[in-house]
Amino acid sequence: MRRFRAGQKAARKGGEAPEHPGPPSSGFTLLPWLLMGLGAFSNVFQGKTANPWIGGLGLLTFNSLYIYVTFRAFDKCRREARSTRVALLLLGVVTCALAIGYGGSWLLFFPLLGLATGAIVRGPWLGKTGMGVAALAGAVTAVRGDGGDWVTITYGTFLSTMVTAAILSLAEAVRDLRAAREELARRAVEQERLRFSRDLHDLLGHTLSVIVVKSQAARRLAPRDLEAALAQVTDIESVGRQALTEIREAVTGYREGSLAAELDGARSALTAAGIEPRVRRSGPPLAPQTEALLGWVVREAVTNAVRHSGAAHCEITIEGTSERVRLKVVDDGEGAFSRPASEGAGGTGLKGLTERLAAAGGSLRAGPSPRGGFTVTAELPVDGADLAQETRVPLSTAPGGT
C-alpha cells in the first residue's frame, strides 16, 4: 500500500495521470462480506443459539477458513495449491453443518461459501461448480424446512459465485495485460539500447580510425607535398562532418545508404593506410536491407585491417546468386594472430554483426587465414524483405566518410 501511494504521488507530481485507479486487489476486498454473519454472531452472543460454545467454535472455524481461502485467491500459485482446495472443501462442510444444525441466519453462510468458491475456482469448472454449490445450498435449506427461503439462498449462492469469479478474473486479466505491456516496453528499451550501442561502436570505430590514418598520412606528406597533405586534411574535415551527421541519424534511428558508397569509403581508408585495395563484385542486384548489412561488415572488416593488420593488400569480394550473396574480406597482414579479442568473431564489433546476420538468416565467420592474414566471410539471403528490423540504421552514403 505504501509503494502504491508513493507511485500515485510521484505520478501526480510529474503531471501524469495515475495509471492504477486504485490499490491492487487483495483478500481485504472480500472481508466486508463477513458482515452477513452478524446475525449468527448475535444469536451466539445473546445465548439464543443451542449449544452456544459449539456455535461459537463453528463460527470461528468458518471465519478462519474463509479468510484463509480468500487471501490465497489473489495469487495464482497459491490459489491452485492443493491446500487451498482442501480448505475450500472444509469450508463447505462447516457451512453445511452450521446450516443444518441451526438454520435461520446461519443459512446466509452459503452465499459466503459461493463467494469463496468464485474466488478460487476459475476456468471450465466454474459453471458446474457454481451450480453444484447453489444446488447444495438449496437442498440444505429445503431439508432444514425454512420454506420459501430456499429459492433466495440458492439464487444468492449462485449469483455470488459467478459474479465474484467474473470480477476477479477480469481484474486478473487487467493485471496480466499491464504486466505484459510493461515487459514489452522494457524489452523495447533494451533492444533500442543494444541497437544504439552497436551502431555507435560501428560508426565511431571506423570513423575515428579513418581520421587517425588520414592524419598520419597528412603528417608524412606535409614536408614534401603540401597539396597532397592539404587534400588529406580536407578528407579529415569531410569525415568529421559526416561523423556528426551519422551520429545524429543513429540517435533518431533512420539512415539510408548503399553498399557501393561503403566500398568507396573502404578504398579511401585502405589507400590512406598504405594498403592496396582490391574490390570485386558480381551477381544480381541486392535488396537495400541486404546491402546495408553487408556494408556494416565491410566497415568493420576494413576498420580492423587498417588498425591491426599491417597488411599490404586487402581484397573485398562480393559474389551473389539468385538466392544468397557472399562477402569476403581478406588481408595479408601479419597482425592477424595478435589482434585483440574484441576484433574476433566473439568481440564487440564482429559479435554484434554476427547477431544481426544470424537474425536475418545469414552467417558471419572471422579468423586467421590458412595462408596467413585475416578473413571475414559473411553470407546473406538475397531477398531482404525480412531484414528491415535488423537494419533500421543503414550505412552512410559519403565516400571516405564511413
Secondary structure as GFF3:
##gff-version 3
##sequence-region A 1 402
A	DSSP	alpha_helix	2	13	.	.	.	ID=ss1
A	DSSP	three_ten_helix	27	37	.	.	.	ID=ss2
A	DSSP	alpha_helix	38	45	.	.	.	ID=ss3
A	DSSP	alpha_helix	52	72	.	.	.	ID=ss4
A	DSSP	alpha_helix	76	79	.	.	.	ID=ss5
A	DSSP	alpha_helix	82	102	.	.	.	ID=ss6
A	DSSP	three_ten_helix	104	108	.	.	.	ID=ss7
A	DSSP	alpha_helix	109	120	.	.	.	ID=ss8
A	DSSP	alpha_helix	125	144	.	.	.	ID=ss9
A	DSSP	alpha_helix	149	221	.	.	.	ID=ss10
A	DSSP	alpha_helix	226	252	.	.	.	ID=ss11
A	DSSP	alpha_helix	259	272	.	.	.	ID=ss12
A	DSSP	beta_strand	276	282	.	.	.	ID=ss13
A	DSSP	alpha_helix	288	304	.	.	.	ID=ss14
A	DSSP	pi_helix	305	309	.	.	.	ID=ss15
A	DSSP	beta_strand	313	320	.	.	.	ID=ss16
A	DSSP	beta_strand	324	331	.	.	.	ID=ss17
A	DSSP	three_ten_helix	335	338	.	.	.	ID=ss18
A	DSSP	three_ten_helix	341	343	.	.	.	ID=ss19
A	DSSP	alpha_helix	348	359	.	.	.	ID=ss20
A	DSSP	beta_strand	363	368	.	.	.	ID=ss21
A	DSSP	beta_strand	374	381	.	.	.	ID=ss22
A	DSSP	three_ten_helix	388	391	.	.	.	ID=ss23
###
